[in-house]
Amino acid sequence: MTSATPPPSLGVVLRPGSDGRVSSTRIGQDVVAVAAAAADMDLSDCVRGYSRWHRDYIEAYRALLTSAAHDAHGAAAMSKAGAEELIRQAGIQYEDEMVSVAEGFSRPNEPLYDTLVAGGQAMRERDFSVPYQGRRLFGDELRAQLNRWVDRGIAEPSFAEAVELVMDNPDWLDLSDVDVAVMGAGAEMGPTRSLLRWGARVHAVDLPRPALWQRLLDTTRVTAGTLHLPIQQGTMPSKWRDGYRLNLDDDAQAAALAGADLLGKAPQVRDWFARIQRPMVVGNYTYADGVTHVRLSVAADAIMTDLAQRFLGSTMAYLATPTDVFMVPEEAVIESRRRWQHRGAGRMLQAPLRLARQFAPNYPTTVTTTTGRIVGVNDALVRQQGPNYALAKRFQRWRATTLRDQGHRVSLNIAPATRTESVVKNKALAAAYAGAGRFGVEVFEPATSTTLMAALLVHDLRNPDAPANPDVVLDHPLDLFIQGANHGGLWRVAYAPRSILGIAALLGMFESRA
């Protein structure tokens, strides 16, 4: 989790139903039904008819994406409607009343957080490099690895092109002119370390946990960047003042005081970021288990949309999970089907298991868009992650689409499957990841993923031709998620990802014991 959880009745919450109870199941189903109704009433009725949402949500999200892929205008309408409905189903609970998120953010607030500043003591890194399999790849070695990922179908060609553009323009890595407001600054998948190495001013929000902040401060000291820490007013030693620049021997005391309550005090966190007083990058890298992830996504979104409107020219940044449903290019479908046709002798052994929905083809059908383009639908939703995770991540995609349509720069990149703590603590997922390589899927280490994703963020900030730029015309709103995708191979493998999950887990358990 990357933000403090307030008492259940306070802060950003989901609204109770007519029975007085909060049901994320009901809300999730309602939100998807409303999103579908914006373009496809039959689909909306179908979604409302599901009786076991904890199981049926996978089919619903696939159908929703299929409809959106077919109709670009419908995709935009669905994104807007779905995001607005989740916001409507949420609110801000005070001790004596609940108000809408919009009203809570419009109320005047007393300032809650002061700032401490820590500066790095190193030179800015000028050459882009990536840690990978125990080595650090630079220059030609890195270019060769990018090509290998593309050749193996681990990432789309546009991913390698974007990273190589960053390599070819080392001045892009000078982020000394960039303010980045990072929610979930200590998250494993966050870009904080890379941003600091490249000299950015990082305004960090995360849990009030001393060990986390000490780690961030230690990182800052060996980089060229600047870390801005939120400190609750009235808690600093008398010798410090708002804006105080920390000495090295102050770090332990600062770490014990730092932190901001994103769920309980979202409007005040917004106010703290707004003190930057200029266009900024605002990134949501928060994660939590269960319904708290949905609440965090709503809280972060309220902050992001407010700052986007206040400081025109700001960039909103997100990471998408590859274990979701995506529209994919025809080239990915063709490659997957080629692999399906060349399975060799293994196809005979797999045939009986296909009756149990194992070893199913990745793309049995395609979708033709209203412009005549052929695309595929990659369904890599993982049941173990659950409907709340799916809703939280889809909400971010909906909002990214809508913000870009409104003229804001939006960086949303698909990060590959990664061995984060939240994954490896789930034994089934950890085992599946361990065996995924047998099927052409590469699972990355966090250090590799975060560095690559940070490079894509730089690309989106610096390259005027990046899809993140709202002035760049896209054939389809969902193309925003195709460009620069590193899906770890899920889009181009022969098999539907969920149909090999159990087999991969079984193989992974044997490999982990070997």
C-alpha angles and dihedrals in degrees: 000000000000105000134048115262111229123208108298094253097052138070127010106357141161114253121251121244127238089284091060093248128116110234117183087187092060093042094048092051093046092050094051091046092052091047091052092047090063089073111001120037093180090057090047091054089048092052092050089052096061111113101191107045094173086067104023096053090085093060091044095053091047092051091046092052092045090055091046092049091055096052121037093193090048091051091056092047092049092050093052095045095046094049093047092049094053090049089050090052090054132066145167114262119209124184092267106024148012121234134179118274090248093053092046090054093047095054117100112253133198109240109265106179132055123194135244120190129211122187130206123239102208135087117261114265108247103184119064114233137167129214108229132167095340096316137084114237120213135172117332093008091056092046090052091051091049089053091049091053090051094045091051092048094245093126137014119259090247088062093060091043092054094048092047090052088057090049091049092051106047090169087070087070091065098100096166088116094052130093113201120192104202122194107196092024093172096046117128091234095044123112096226098117095048092046091053092047088055093051103256126156101242118199101197131203122182143122119316092250116139095210091054094050093044088055091050091048092048089051092049094053093060095047138065096246137096125239120207113199126199113230122186109246116257095027102087123100113262092248090064128073135189107291093021112164110228125232119216092257090055094060100090092050092046091050090055091055104038126103143087132222105238095179099040099037106027095143090052091049086053089052091051092053091045089063086078085077097198140069111298144170112258115196131189111207097150124135135178138161122267124336092351087073089059092049091048091051091052093047093048091046093053089053094045097048091047093051092044089058095042097048109036112205093042121134125227114212131197140160120225124209118235089219093083137078117282140174105240133193122264089246090065091050092050092050093047091050090048089056090047090055092049099051091122123200091343091078091073092055091046097050097084091048092055087073086065091050093259122136093015118169115264095229115025089161139016134216126235112211123220088259092057097255119141116226138164133230114228111201109194099150111146116216092211090065091059138209096291092058090048092050094047093050095042090050089057091052092048092051093046090054092048096046092050090049087054091056102264124132109248127189111195116159131175111240118207123250104285135192096241123161091254089058102042092050086065102076095202094051093043090053092046090051090050091055098037094095090070088069100043099269120129119207113204132215115245094247091056095045096047093049093050093046091049088054090053089051090053089049091052091050098045107031111080089199094056116119086238088074108089090213089067107092114230123201089220132010090236090061086081087076096045098056112088094003119166101184096164091244100303093122096053106035118112095241135064102257097233092050092063098036095096094045091047090051091051092050090045092054091053092047093049090054094048 
